[in-house]
């Protein structure tokens, strides 16, 4: 099953929160980070759980399944790489990050690999 763009965004956000040192990510952390409503985050997490990308324990701690972790890492890698590349092209950091966020969800793996090979 293919994951949807917003699902990738949620998975990437969970990974970013973990990379910042948040030991246990909960729905409220995602609400604050993404500036989304609690019901929206709750629905998204229920969908991600149903689709097998995350688990949520009795304390509300969210973790990745193997599949969810792979998607989060891939999306994060695309975002960080494309942001750095665009900055190197002379784009402002803010615009580069915003554009990379849009591009990361539509760029094919083949194209991303070619870009990485060309712009090491």
Buried (B, 14 or more C-beta within 10 A) or exposed (E): EEBBEBBBBBBBBBBBBBEEEEEEBBBEBBBEBBEBEEEBBBEBBEBBBEBEBBEBEEEEEBBBBEBBBEBBBBBBBBBBBBBBBBBEEEBEEEEBBBBBBEBBBEBEEEEBEEBBEEEE
